[in-house]
Amino acid sequence: MLPPVIACRRKHRRFRLPPGVSGRVRFLYPFLGPRPVDLPLRDISASGISFTFSRPLPLLEPGDCLPEVTLVVGDLTIEGELLVMNLRTSARDDGVCGGLFFPADDEEIERYQRLVAWLETGEPPEEAGSFPRA
């Protein structure tokens, strides 16, 4: 009998924001609306983000694309799209939604890469400007 195989698509480490730095995910919820949604960021990786929600997000399913997502970390904002990969709900805890984040253009890609590098190293880039500081 073969041992069970554990498959994991994750190739990049997840990072939580340091204490004192807030993170939000904002988008127009496309179902039952659209209506603006502003939810707490849970974590970030080189390829995606996850956020928590305390109220149900009906009709949202893995495979859905959320256009015009704004990732806000401190004073830094990054525009992009989110492809929902995982949606977990629980009667006891907040739900979690995670997905692949696609920055909107080259500037947003660079800003996102700098954000991930900052979380990896703890050092904001020299030209930080509005970059969040822990």
DAURDA-V150495 format. One record per run of one state. SS is the DSSP state (a for helix, b for strand, c for the rest). FROM is the first residue (numbers start at 1). LEN is the number of residues. If there is no record, write none. Layout:
BEGIN
SS;FROM;LEN, SS;FROM;LEN
END
This chain:
BEGIN
c;1;14, b;15;1, c;16;7, b;23;7, c;30;5, b;35;10, c;45;3, b;48;6, c;54;11, b;65;9, c;74;2, b;76;13, c;89;6, b;95;9, c;104;2, a;106;16, c;122;13
END
